[in-house]
Amino acid sequence: MRVAEAIELDAQTERELRTLSNGRRVEARVQQRARVVLLAAQGWQNKDIAEEVKLDRRQVALWRRRFIEGGLQALLQDALRSGRTPSVATALESHILSTTLHELPPAAAQWSTRTLAAHLGLSATTIRRVWQRNGIKPHEPA
């Protein structure tokens, strides 16, 4: 039978965990993680903690281990996840924004998504995404 690693807290860390577990403006998942660590420090087993905080025992073990390895900071952020790579590279986004803000379109007062897309050889959707991410309002030609 496996025995989970014991957690010993100093007074300062315990105070911070109690603040997190009871805070009104703290995310629910952070409250739950803090509660897991506090119960683990009191000597509770993972299965009992899981029942108390409504998590799977494997999640309890995960947060216990993350706290041991990374301290309080590890409870405040989720681990990095793999995901879709950005569809527009940073350099291309900079080029789109530079063109939008510093060049005037031929025979118009401002760029539309379609005219800028044609000018740069990109899709209008790409232009629209970059503009939305950067708070620029799209303008359609009249």
N, CA, C and O atoms as a GROMACS GRO file, in nm:
protein
  568
    1MET      N    1   0.084  -0.119   0.000
    1MET     CA    2   0.000   0.000   0.000
    1MET      C    3   0.088   0.125   0.000
    1MET      O    4   0.183   0.135   0.078
    2ARG      N    5   0.055   0.217  -0.087
    2ARG     CA    6   0.131   0.342  -0.094
    2ARG      C    7   0.091   0.436   0.018
    2ARG      O    8  -0.024   0.440   0.061
    3VAL      N    9   0.188   0.511   0.064
    3VAL     CA   10   0.162   0.613   0.164
    3VAL      C   11   0.203   0.747   0.104
    3VAL      O   12   0.316   0.764   0.057
    4ALA      N   13   0.111   0.841   0.105
    4ALA     CA   14   0.139   0.974   0.049
    4ALA      C   15   0.242   1.046   0.134
    4ALA      O   16   0.252   1.025   0.254
    5GLU      N   17   0.320   1.131   0.066
    5GLU     CA   18   0.420   1.209   0.138
    5GLU      C   19   0.353   1.303   0.238
    5GLU      O   20   0.249   1.362   0.210
    6ALA      N   21   0.414   1.315   0.353
    6ALA     CA   22   0.361   1.404   0.456
    6ALA      C   23   0.391   1.549   0.418
    6ALA      O   24   0.494   1.579   0.356
    7ILE      N   25   0.302   1.637   0.456
    7ILE     CA   26   0.322   1.780   0.431
    7ILE      C   27   0.330   1.850   0.566
    7ILE      O   28   0.242   1.835   0.651
    8GLU      N   29   0.437   1.925   0.586
    8GLU     CA   30   0.452   2.005   0.706
    8GLU      C   31   0.451   2.150   0.667
    8GLU      O   32   0.525   2.192   0.577
    9LEU      N   33   0.369   2.228   0.733
    9LEU     CA   34   0.353   2.369   0.700
    9LEU      C   35   0.410   2.457   0.810
    9LEU      O   36   0.394   2.429   0.929
   10ASP      N   37   0.477   2.565   0.768
   10ASP     CA   38   0.515   2.665   0.867
   10ASP      C   39   0.394   2.755   0.890
   10ASP      O   40   0.297   2.749   0.815
   11ALA      N   41   0.400   2.838   0.992
   11ALA     CA   42   0.285   2.920   1.031
   11ALA      C   43   0.244   3.015   0.917
   11ALA      O   44   0.124   3.033   0.892
   12GLN      N   45   0.340   3.075   0.850
   12GLN     CA   46   0.310   3.170   0.742
   12GLN      C   47   0.238   3.101   0.626
   12GLN      O   48   0.137   3.152   0.577
   13THR      N   49   0.287   2.986   0.583
   13THR     CA   50   0.226   2.913   0.472
   13THR      C   51   0.086   2.866   0.510
   13THR      O   52  -0.006   2.872   0.428
   14GLU      N   53   0.069   2.820   0.632
   14GLU     CA   54  -0.063   2.776   0.677
   14GLU      C   55  -0.163   2.892   0.676
   14GLU      O   56  -0.278   2.875   0.637
   15ARG      N   57  -0.118   3.010   0.719
   15ARG     CA   58  -0.205   3.130   0.717
   15ARG      C   59  -0.247   3.162   0.574
   15ARG      O   60  -0.363   3.190   0.546
   16GLU      N   61  -0.149   3.157   0.483
   16GLU     CA   62  -0.179   3.189   0.342
   16GLU      C   63  -0.275   3.087   0.283
   16GLU      O   64  -0.365   3.124   0.207
   17LEU      N   65  -0.256   2.960   0.315
   17LEU     CA   66  -0.347   2.856   0.265
   17LEU      C   67  -0.488   2.874   0.322
   17LEU      O   68  -0.587   2.855   0.250
   18ARG      N   69  -0.498   2.909   0.448
   18ARG     CA   70  -0.631   2.932   0.507
   18ARG      C   71  -0.698   3.053   0.442
   18ARG      O   72  -0.819   3.052   0.418
   19THR      N   73  -0.621   3.155   0.412
   19THR     CA   74  -0.675   3.272   0.344
   19THR      C   75  -0.727   3.233   0.205
   19THR      O   76  -0.835   3.275   0.164
   20LEU      N   77  -0.649   3.152   0.134
   20LEU     CA   78  -0.693   3.107   0.002
   20LEU      C   79  -0.816   3.018   0.010
   20LEU      O   80  -0.907   3.029  -0.072
   21SER      N   81  -0.820   2.930   0.108
   21SER     CA   82  -0.931   2.835   0.116
   21SER      C   83  -1.062   2.901   0.160
   21SER      O   84  -1.169   2.847   0.134
   22ASN      N   85  -1.053   3.017   0.225
   22ASN     CA   86  -1.174   3.085   0.272
   22ASN      C   87  -1.203   3.216   0.201
   22ASN      O   88  -1.305   3.279   0.228
   23GLY      N   89  -1.115   3.258   0.110
   23GLY     CA   90  -1.130   3.388   0.046
   23GLY      C   91  -1.251   3.396  -0.045
   23GLY      O   92  -1.281   3.302  -0.119
   24ARG      N   93  -1.320   3.507  -0.040
   24ARG     CA   94  -1.439   3.527  -0.123
   24ARG      C   95  -1.403   3.560  -0.268
   24ARG      O   96  -1.482   3.533  -0.359
   25ARG      N   97  -1.288   3.617  -0.289
   25ARG     CA   98  -1.248   3.657  -0.424
   25ARG      C   99  -1.142   3.563  -0.483
   25ARG      O  100  -1.068   3.601  -0.573
   26VAL      N  101  -1.138   3.443  -0.433
   26VAL     CA  102  -1.042   3.344  -0.479
   26VAL      C  103  -1.118   3.243  -0.567
   26VAL      O  104  -1.229   3.203  -0.534
   27GLU      N  105  -1.057   3.204  -0.678
   27GLU     CA  106  -1.120   3.106  -0.765
   27GLU      C  107  -1.153   2.979  -0.688
   27GLU      O  108  -1.079   2.940  -0.598
   28ALA      N  109  -1.263   2.915  -0.723
   28ALA     CA  110  -1.308   2.795  -0.653
   28ALA      C  111  -1.204   2.684  -0.662
   28ALA      O  112  -1.183   2.611  -0.564
   29ARG      N  113  -1.139   2.670  -0.776
   29ARG     CA  114  -1.041   2.563  -0.788
   29ARG      C  115  -0.918   2.588  -0.701
   29ARG      O  116  -0.858   2.493  -0.651
   30VAL      N  117  -0.880   2.714  -0.683
   30VAL     CA  118  -0.767   2.747  -0.595
   30VAL      C  119  -0.807   2.722  -0.449
   30VAL      O  120  -0.726   2.674  -0.370
   31GLN      N  121  -0.931   2.756  -0.414
   31GLN     CA  122  -0.981   2.727  -0.280
   31GLN      C  123  -0.975   2.576  -0.252
   31GLN      O  124  -0.933   2.533  -0.145
   32GLN      N  125  -1.018   2.499  -0.350
   32GLN     CA  126  -1.020   2.354  -0.336
   32GLN      C  127  -0.878   2.298  -0.319
   32GLN      O  128  -0.855   2.210  -0.236
   33ARG      N  129  -0.785   2.349  -0.396
   33ARG     CA  130  -0.646   2.304  -0.387
   33ARG      C  131  -0.586   2.337  -0.251
   33ARG      O  132  -0.516   2.255  -0.191
   34ALA      N  133  -0.614   2.458  -0.202
   34ALA     CA  134  -0.563   2.499  -0.071
   34ALA      C  135  -0.620   2.410   0.038
   34ALA      O  136  -0.551   2.372   0.132
   35ARG      N  137  -0.747   2.377   0.024
   35ARG     CA  138  -0.811   2.288   0.123
   35ARG      C  139  -0.747   2.149   0.120
   35ARG      O  140  -0.728   2.088   0.225
   36VAL      N  141  -0.715   2.100   0.001
   36VAL     CA  142  -0.649   1.970  -0.013
   36VAL      C  143  -0.518   1.971   0.065
   36VAL      O  144  -0.490   1.878   0.140
   37VAL      N  145  -0.439   2.075   0.048
   37VAL     CA  146  -0.308   2.082   0.115
   37VAL      C  147  -0.325   2.095   0.267
   37VAL      O  148  -0.251   2.033   0.343
   38LEU      N  149  -0.421   2.175   0.309
   38LEU     CA  150  -0.444   2.189   0.454
   38LEU      C  151  -0.484   2.056   0.518
   38LEU      O  152  -0.434   2.022   0.625
   39LEU      N  153  -0.572   1.983   0.453
   39LEU     CA  154  -0.613   1.853   0.507
   39LEU      C  155  -0.498   1.752   0.504
   39LEU      O  156  -0.482   1.672   0.595
   40ALA      N  157  -0.418   1.758   0.397
   40ALA     CA  158  -0.302   1.669   0.388
   40ALA      C  159  -0.203   1.700   0.502
   40ALA      O  160  -0.143   1.609   0.559
   41ALA      N  161  -0.188   1.827   0.533
   41ALA     CA  162  -0.096   1.867   0.641
   41ALA      C  163  -0.147   1.819   0.777
   41ALA      O  164  -0.069   1.802   0.870
   42GLN      N  165  -0.278   1.799   0.788
   42GLN     CA  166  -0.336   1.748   0.912
   42GLN      C  167  -0.325   1.596   0.922
   42GLN      O  168  -0.366   1.536   1.022
   43GLY      N  169  -0.269   1.534   0.816
   43GLY     CA  170  -0.246   1.390   0.820
   43GLY      C  171  -0.355   1.307   0.754
   43GLY      O  172  -0.354   1.184   0.764
   44TRP      N  173  -0.449   1.370   0.686
   44TRP     CA  174  -0.555   1.296   0.618
   44TRP      C  175  -0.498   1.215   0.503
   44TRP      O  176  -0.398   1.254   0.443
   45GLN      N  177  -0.562   1.104   0.471
   45GLN     CA  178  -0.525   1.023   0.356
   45GLN      C  179  -0.592   1.080   0.231
   45GLN      O  180  -0.695   1.148   0.240
   46ASN      N  181  -0.532   1.052   0.115
   46ASN     CA  182  -0.584   1.106  -0.011
   46ASN      C  183  -0.729   1.067  -0.036
   46ASN      O  184  -0.808   1.150  -0.082
   47LYS      N  185  -0.765   0.944  -0.005
   47LYS     CA  186  -0.903   0.901  -0.032
   47LYS      C  187  -1.002   0.978   0.056
   47LYS      O  188  -1.112   1.009   0.011
   48ASP      N  189  -0.963   1.008   0.179
   48ASP     CA  190  -1.052   1.084   0.269
   48ASP      C  191  -1.062   1.230   0.225
   48ASP      O  192  -1.169   1.290   0.229
   49ILE      N  193  -0.949   1.285   0.184
   49ILE     CA  194  -0.948   1.424   0.134
   49ILE      C  195  -1.036   1.432   0.010
   49ILE      O  196  -1.115   1.525  -0.005
   50ALA      N  197  -1.022   1.334  -0.080
   50ALA     CA  198  -1.099   1.332  -0.204
   50ALA      C  199  -1.249   1.334  -0.174
   50ALA      O  200  -1.325   1.405  -0.240
   51GLU      N  201  -1.290   1.255  -0.077
   51GLU     CA  202  -1.431   1.251  -0.038
   51GLU      C  203  -1.476   1.386   0.017
   51GLU      O  204  -1.585   1.434  -0.013
   52GLU      N  205  -1.391   1.446   0.098
   52GLU     CA  206  -1.425   1.574   0.163
   52GLU      C  207  -1.437   1.689   0.064
   52GLU      O  208  -1.530   1.770   0.073
   53VAL      N  209  -1.344   1.697  -0.031
   53VAL     CA  210  -1.342   1.813  -0.123
   53VAL      C  211  -1.404   1.783  -0.259
   53VAL      O  212  -1.400   1.866  -0.350
   54LYS      N  213  -1.461   1.663  -0.273
   54LYS     CA  214  -1.531   1.624  -0.397
   54LYS      C  215  -1.438   1.622  -0.519
   54LYS      O  216  -1.470   1.676  -0.624
   55LEU      N  217  -1.324   1.557  -0.502
   55LEU     CA  218  -1.229   1.535  -0.611
   55LEU      C  219  -1.198   1.386  -0.619
   55LEU      O  220  -1.227   1.310  -0.526
   56ASP      N  221  -1.138   1.345  -0.729
   56ASP     CA  222  -1.088   1.210  -0.739
   56ASP      C  223  -0.959   1.201  -0.659
   56ASP      O  224  -0.885   1.299  -0.649
   57ARG      N  225  -0.930   1.085  -0.602
   57ARG     CA  226  -0.810   1.071  -0.518
   57ARG      C  227  -0.682   1.097  -0.598
   57ARG      O  228  -0.582   1.140  -0.542
   58ARG      N  229  -0.686   1.070  -0.730
   58ARG     CA  230  -0.568   1.096  -0.812
   58ARG      C  231  -0.542   1.245  -0.826
   58ARG      O  232  -0.426   1.289  -0.831
   59GLN      N  233  -0.649   1.325  -0.831
   59GLN     CA  234  -0.632   1.470  -0.834
   59GLN      C  235  -0.577   1.521  -0.702
   59GLN      O  236  -0.494   1.611  -0.698
   60VAL      N  237  -0.623   1.462  -0.594
   60VAL     CA  238  -0.570   1.499  -0.462
   60VAL      C  239  -0.421   1.470  -0.457
   60VAL      O  240  -0.342   1.552  -0.411
   61ALA      N  241  -0.382   1.352  -0.504
   61ALA     CA  242  -0.240   1.314  -0.506
   61ALA      C  243  -0.160   1.411  -0.593
   61ALA      O  244  -0.048   1.449  -0.559
   62LEU      N  245  -0.218   1.450  -0.706
   62LEU     CA  246  -0.151   1.544  -0.796
   62LEU      C  247  -0.125   1.678  -0.727
   62LEU      O  248  -0.014   1.731  -0.734
   63TRP      N  249  -0.227   1.733  -0.660
   63TRP     CA  250  -0.210   1.864  -0.596
   63TRP      C  251  -0.120   1.856  -0.474
   63TRP      O  252  -0.049   1.951  -0.442
   64ARG      N  253  -0.123   1.744  -0.406
   64ARG     CA  254  -0.031   1.724  -0.293
   64ARG      C  255   0.113   1.726  -0.345
   64ARG      O  256   0.199   1.793  -0.288
   65ARG      N  257   0.138   1.651  -0.453
   65ARG     CA  258   0.273   1.644  -0.511
   65ARG      C  259   0.317   1.780  -0.566
   65ARG      O  260   0.431   1.821  -0.546
   66ARG      N  261   0.226   1.849  -0.634
   66ARG     CA  262   0.263   1.980  -0.689
   66ARG      C  263   0.297   2.079  -0.578
   66ARG      O  264   0.389   2.160  -0.593
   67PHE      N  265   0.225   2.072  -0.467
   67PHE     CA  266   0.256   2.161  -0.355
   67PHE      C  267   0.393   2.128  -0.298
   67PHE      O  268   0.471   2.218  -0.268
   68ILE      N  269   0.422   2.001  -0.283
   68ILE     CA  270   0.552   1.959  -0.228
   68ILE      C  271   0.665   2.007  -0.319
   68ILE      O  272   0.769   2.053  -0.272
   69GLU      N  273   0.644   1.996  -0.450
   69GLU     CA  274   0.748   2.034  -0.545
   69GLU      C  275   0.757   2.184  -0.569
   69GLU      O  276   0.867   2.237  -0.586
   70GLY      N  277   0.643   2.254  -0.570
   70GLY     CA  278   0.645   2.394  -0.609
   70GLY      C  279   0.593   2.493  -0.507
   70GLY      O  280   0.593   2.613  -0.532
   71GLY      N  281   0.551   2.445  -0.392
   71GLY     CA  282   0.502   2.534  -0.288
   71GLY      C  283   0.369   2.598  -0.322
   71GLY      O  284   0.294   2.549  -0.407
   72LEU      N  285   0.340   2.705  -0.255
   72LEU     CA  286   0.212   2.775  -0.269
   72LEU      C  287   0.188   2.822  -0.412
   72LEU      O  288   0.076   2.819  -0.461
   73GLN      N  289   0.293   2.866  -0.477
   73GLN     CA  290   0.280   2.918  -0.615
   73GLN      C  291   0.227   2.811  -0.709
   73GLN      O  292   0.155   2.844  -0.804
   74ALA      N  293   0.260   2.686  -0.686
   74ALA     CA  294   0.215   2.576  -0.773
   74ALA      C  295   0.064   2.557  -0.767
   74ALA      O  296   0.005   2.506  -0.862
   75LEU      N  297   0.002   2.595  -0.657
   75LEU     CA  298  -0.143   2.581  -0.644
   75LEU      C  299  -0.218   2.691  -0.720
   75LEU      O  300  -0.335   2.674  -0.756
   76LEU      N  301  -0.151   2.801  -0.744
   76LEU     CA  302  -0.219   2.917  -0.803
   76LEU      C  303  -0.230   2.912  -0.954
   76LEU      O  304  -0.307   2.988  -1.013
   77GLN      N  305  -0.155   2.823  -1.018
   77GLN     CA  306  -0.162   2.820  -1.164
   77GLN      C  307  -0.172   2.678  -1.214
   77GLN      O  308  -0.116   2.585  -1.155
   78ASP      N  309  -0.242   2.662  -1.324
   78ASP     CA  310  -0.254   2.531  -1.388
   78ASP      C  311  -0.126   2.502  -1.463
   78ASP      O  312  -0.053   2.593  -1.501
   79ALA      N  313  -0.100   2.375  -1.484
   79ALA     CA  314   0.016   2.334  -1.564
   79ALA      C  315  -0.009   2.373  -1.710
   79ALA      O  316  -0.123   2.382  -1.754
   80LEU      N  317   0.098   2.395  -1.782
   80LEU     CA  318   0.087   2.424  -1.924
   80LEU      C  319   0.024   2.306  -1.995
   80LEU      O  320   0.050   2.190  -1.962
   81ARG      N  321  -0.057   2.338  -2.093
   81ARG     CA  322  -0.121   2.233  -2.171
   81ARG      C  323  -0.082   2.248  -2.316
   81ARG      O  324  -0.056   2.358  -2.365
   82SER      N  325  -0.078   2.136  -2.382
   82SER     CA  326  -0.053   2.144  -2.525
   82SER      C  327  -0.180   2.198  -2.589
   82SER      O  328  -0.289   2.185  -2.533
   83GLY      N  329  -0.167   2.256  -2.700
   83GLY     CA  330  -0.285   2.310  -2.767
   83GLY      C  331  -0.252   2.348  -2.910
   83GLY      O  332  -0.141   2.324  -2.958
   84ARG      N  333  -0.345   2.404  -2.973
   84ARG     CA  334  -0.327   2.444  -3.110
   84ARG      C  335  -0.221   2.553  -3.117
   84ARG      O  336  -0.222   2.647  -3.037
   85THR      N  337  -0.132   2.541  -3.212
   85THR     CA  338  -0.030   2.644  -3.228
   85THR      C  339  -0.096   2.768  -3.287
   85THR      O  340  -0.193   2.755  -3.362
   86PRO      N  341  -0.046   2.885  -3.256
   86PRO     CA  342  -0.107   3.006  -3.309
   86PRO      C  343  -0.108   3.004  -3.461
   86PRO      O  344  -0.010   2.965  -3.525
   87SER      N  345  -0.221   3.045  -3.518
   87SER     CA  346  -0.233   3.042  -3.664
   87SER      C  347  -0.157   3.158  -3.730
   87SER      O  348  -0.124   3.150  -3.848
   88VAL      N  349  -0.129   3.263  -3.655
   88VAL     CA  350  -0.058   3.378  -3.708
   88VAL      C  351   0.069   3.398  -3.625
   88VAL      O  352   0.061   3.419  -3.504
   89ALA      N  353   0.183   3.391  -3.690
   89ALA     CA  354   0.310   3.409  -3.620
   89ALA      C  355   0.322   3.554  -3.570
   89ALA      O  356   0.259   3.645  -3.625
   90THR      N  357   0.401   3.573  -3.469
   90THR     CA  358   0.420   3.706  -3.410
   90THR      C  359   0.472   3.806  -3.512
   90THR      O  360   0.427   3.921  -3.516
   91ALA      N  361   0.566   3.764  -3.594
   91ALA     CA  362   0.622   3.855  -3.695
   91ALA      C  363   0.516   3.897  -3.796
   91ALA      O  364   0.510   4.013  -3.836
   92LEU      N  365   0.432   3.802  -3.838
   92LEU     CA  366   0.326   3.835  -3.934
   92LEU      C  367   0.224   3.927  -3.870
   92LEU      O  368   0.176   4.020  -3.935
   93GLU      N  369   0.190   3.903  -3.745
   93GLU     CA  370   0.096   3.989  -3.675
   93GLU      C  371   0.151   4.132  -3.665
   93GLU      O  372   0.077   4.228  -3.686
   94SER      N  373   0.279   4.145  -3.635
   94SER     CA  374   0.342   4.277  -3.629
   94SER      C  375   0.336   4.347  -3.764
   94SER      O  376   0.311   4.468  -3.772
   95HIS      N  377   0.359   4.272  -3.871
   95HIS     CA  378   0.355   4.328  -4.005
   95HIS      C  379   0.213   4.376  -4.039
   95HIS      O  380   0.196   4.484  -4.097
   96ILE      N  381   0.113   4.297  -4.004
   96ILE     CA  382  -0.027   4.337  -4.030
   96ILE      C  383  -0.060   4.464  -3.953
   96ILE      O  384  -0.121   4.556  -4.009
   97LEU      N  385  -0.022   4.470  -3.827
   97LEU     CA  386  -0.053   4.588  -3.746
   97LEU      C  387   0.022   4.710  -3.795
   97LEU      O  388  -0.033   4.820  -3.800
   98SER      N  389   0.148   4.693  -3.832
   98SER     CA  390   0.226   4.804  -3.884
   98SER      C  391   0.164   4.860  -4.011
   98SER      O  392   0.151   4.982  -4.026
   99THR      N  393   0.126   4.772  -4.102
   99THR     CA  394   0.063   4.816  -4.226
   99THR      C  395  -0.069   4.886  -4.197
   99THR      O  396  -0.099   4.990  -4.257
  100THR      N  397  -0.148   4.830  -4.107
  100THR     CA  398  -0.278   4.887  -4.072
  100THR      C  399  -0.264   5.028  -4.017
  100THR      O  400  -0.339   5.118  -4.054
  101LEU      N  401  -0.168   5.046  -3.929
  101LEU     CA  402  -0.156   5.172  -3.856
  101LEU      C  403  -0.069   5.278  -3.924
  101LEU      O  404  -0.085   5.397  -3.896
  102HIS      N  405   0.021   5.237  -4.013
  102HIS     CA  406   0.118   5.333  -4.066
  102HIS      C  407   0.112   5.355  -4.216
  102HIS      O  408   0.178   5.446  -4.267
  103GLU      N  409   0.035   5.275  -4.286
  103GLU     CA  410   0.024   5.295  -4.431
  103GLU      C  411  -0.120   5.327  -4.466
  103GLU      O  412  -0.213   5.275  -4.405
  104LEU      N  413  -0.137   5.412  -4.563
  104LEU     CA  414  -0.271   5.444  -4.610
  104LEU      C  415  -0.302   5.357  -4.732
  104LEU      O  416  -0.216   5.335  -4.817
  105PRO      N  417  -0.425   5.310  -4.740
  105PRO     CA  418  -0.462   5.229  -4.856
  105PRO      C  419  -0.476   5.317  -4.980
  105PRO      O  420  -0.507   5.435  -4.969
  106PRO      N  421  -0.455   5.260  -5.096
  106PRO     CA  422  -0.473   5.338  -5.217
  106PRO      C  423  -0.620   5.374  -5.237
  106PRO      O  424  -0.707   5.288  -5.230
  107ALA      N  425  -0.647   5.500  -5.260
  107ALA     CA  426  -0.781   5.552  -5.291
  107ALA      C  427  -0.884   5.525  -5.182
  107ALA      O  428  -1.001   5.500  -5.214
  108ALA      N  429  -0.845   5.530  -5.056
  108ALA     CA  430  -0.941   5.513  -4.946
  108ALA      C  431  -0.886   5.581  -4.821
  108ALA      O  432  -0.766   5.607  -4.810
  109ALA      N  433  -0.973   5.608  -4.730
  109ALA     CA  434  -0.933   5.677  -4.607
  109ALA      C  435  -0.879   5.580  -4.502
  109ALA      O  436  -0.798   5.618  -4.417
  110GLN      N  437  -0.923   5.455  -4.509
  110GLN     CA  438  -0.878   5.356  -4.412
  110GLN      C  439  -0.886   5.217  -4.473
  110GLN      O  440  -0.953   5.196  -4.574
  111TRP      N  441  -0.816   5.123  -4.409
  111TRP     CA  442  -0.815   4.987  -4.458
  111TRP      C  443  -0.944   4.915  -4.423
  111TRP      O  444  -1.000   4.936  -4.315
  112SER      N  445  -0.991   4.831  -4.512
  112SER     CA  446  -1.096   4.735  -4.478
  112SER      C  447  -1.026   4.600  -4.466
  112SER      O  448  -0.913   4.585  -4.511
  113THR      N  449  -1.093   4.505  -4.407
  113THR     CA  450  -1.031   4.373  -4.393
  113THR      C  451  -0.998   4.315  -4.531
  113THR      O  452  -0.893   4.253  -4.549
  114ARG      N  453  -1.089   4.334  -4.626
  114ARG     CA  454  -1.067   4.276  -4.759
  114ARG      C  455  -0.955   4.345  -4.836
  114ARG      O  456  -0.875   4.279  -4.902
  115THR      N  457  -0.950   4.478  -4.829
  115THR     CA  458  -0.845   4.548  -4.904
  115THR      C  459  -0.707   4.522  -4.844
  115THR      O  460  -0.610   4.505  -4.918
  116LEU      N  461  -0.699   4.517  -4.712
  116LEU     CA  462  -0.570   4.487  -4.649
  116LEU      C  463  -0.528   4.344  -4.678
  116LEU      O  464  -0.410   4.316  -4.703
  117ALA      N  465  -0.624   4.251  -4.674
  117ALA     CA  466  -0.594   4.111  -4.705
  117ALA      C  467  -0.541   4.098  -4.847
  117ALA      O  468  -0.443   4.027  -4.871
  118ALA      N  469  -0.604   4.166  -4.942
  118ALA     CA  470  -0.559   4.160  -5.081
  118ALA      C  471  -0.420   4.223  -5.094
  118ALA      O  472  -0.335   4.172  -5.167
  119HIS      N  473  -0.398   4.334  -5.026
  119HIS     CA  474  -0.270   4.405  -5.031
  119HIS      C  475  -0.155   4.317  -4.979
  119HIS      O  476  -0.045   4.318  -5.035
  120LEU      N  477  -0.182   4.241  -4.870
  120LEU     CA  478  -0.078   4.159  -4.807
  120LEU      C  479  -0.076   4.014  -4.857
  120LEU      O  480   0.014   3.938  -4.824
  121GLY      N  481  -0.175   3.978  -4.937
  121GLY     CA  482  -0.181   3.841  -4.986
  121GLY      C  483  -0.222   3.741  -4.880
  121GLY      O  484  -0.176   3.627  -4.879
  122LEU      N  485  -0.308   3.785  -4.790
  122LEU     CA  486  -0.357   3.700  -4.681
  122LEU      C  487  -0.508   3.689  -4.690
  122LEU      O  488  -0.571   3.752  -4.775
  123SER      N  489  -0.567   3.608  -4.603
  123SER     CA  490  -0.713   3.598  -4.601
  123SER      C  491  -0.771   3.709  -4.513
  123SER      O  492  -0.706   3.758  -4.421
  124ALA      N  493  -0.894   3.747  -4.544
  124ALA     CA  494  -0.962   3.848  -4.464
  124ALA      C  495  -0.984   3.798  -4.321
  124ALA      O  496  -0.986   3.877  -4.227
  125THR      N  497  -1.001   3.668  -4.306
  125THR     CA  498  -1.020   3.611  -4.173
  125THR      C  499  -0.895   3.630  -4.086
  125THR      O  500  -0.906   3.661  -3.968
  126THR      N  501  -0.778   3.613  -4.145
  126THR     CA  502  -0.654   3.634  -4.071
  126THR      C  503  -0.643   3.779  -4.025
  126THR      O  504  -0.608   3.806  -3.910
  127ILE      N  505  -0.674   3.872  -4.116
  127ILE     CA  506  -0.671   4.014  -4.080
  127ILE      C  507  -0.769   4.043  -3.968
  127ILE      O  508  -0.735   4.111  -3.871
  128ARG      N  509  -0.890   3.991  -3.979
  128ARG     CA  510  -0.994   4.014  -3.878
  128ARG      C  511  -0.951   3.960  -3.742
  128ARG      O  512  -0.971   4.027  -3.640
  129ARG      N  513  -0.891   3.841  -3.738
  129ARG     CA  514  -0.846   3.783  -3.610
  129ARG      C  515  -0.739   3.870  -3.544
  129ARG      O  516  -0.744   3.894  -3.423
  130VAL      N  517  -0.644   3.916  -3.623
  130VAL     CA  518  -0.537   4.000  -3.568
  130VAL      C  519  -0.596   4.130  -3.516
  130VAL      O  520  -0.561   4.176  -3.407
  131TRP      N  521  -0.684   4.190  -3.594
  131TRP     CA  522  -0.746   4.315  -3.550
  131TRP      C  523  -0.826   4.296  -3.422
  131TRP      O  524  -0.817   4.378  -3.331
  132GLN      N  525  -0.904   4.189  -3.414
  132GLN     CA  526  -0.984   4.164  -3.294
  132GLN      C  527  -0.895   4.145  -3.171
  132GLN      O  528  -0.925   4.196  -3.064
  133ARG      N  529  -0.787   4.070  -3.188
  133ARG     CA  530  -0.694   4.047  -3.077
  133ARG      C  531  -0.633   4.177  -3.028
  133ARG      O  532  -0.598   4.188  -2.910
  134ASN      N  533  -0.619   4.274  -3.116
  134ASN     CA  534  -0.553   4.399  -3.081
  134ASN      C  535  -0.649   4.517  -3.068
  134ASN      O  536  -0.605   4.632  -3.060
  135GLY      N  537  -0.778   4.491  -3.068
  135GLY     CA  538  -0.878   4.595  -3.044
  135GLY      C  539  -0.899   4.692  -3.159
  135GLY      O  540  -0.941   4.806  -3.138
  136ILE      N  541  -0.871   4.648  -3.280
  136ILE     CA  542  -0.892   4.735  -3.396
  136ILE      C  543  -1.025   4.696  -3.458
  136ILE      O  544  -1.050   4.577  -3.481
  137LYS      N  545  -1.110   4.794  -3.486
  137LYS     CA  546  -1.240   4.768  -3.545
  137LYS      C  547  -1.228   4.753  -3.696
  137LYS      O  548  -1.166   4.837  -3.761
  138PRO      N  549  -1.285   4.646  -3.753
  138PRO     CA  550  -1.279   4.630  -3.897
  138PRO      C  551  -1.371   4.726  -3.969
  138PRO      O  552  -1.477   4.762  -3.918
  139HIS      N  553  -1.331   4.766  -4.088
  139HIS     CA  554  -1.411   4.855  -4.172
  139HIS      C  555  -1.429   4.790  -4.307
  139HIS      O  556  -1.332   4.752  -4.372
  140GLU      N  557  -1.549   4.779  -4.349
  140GLU     CA  558  -1.578   4.723  -4.480
  140GLU      C  559  -1.587   4.835  -4.581
  140GLU      O  560  -1.631   4.945  -4.547
  141PRO      N  561  -1.546   4.809  -4.706
  141PRO     CA  562  -1.553   4.915  -4.807
  141PRO      C  563  -1.696   4.956  -4.836
  141PRO      O  564  -1.788   4.875  -4.825
  142ALA      N  565  -1.714   5.080  -4.873
  142ALA     CA  566  -1.849   5.131  -4.901
  142ALA      C  567  -1.900   5.083  -5.034
  142ALA      O  568  -2.011   5.117  -5.073
   0.00000   0.00000   0.00000
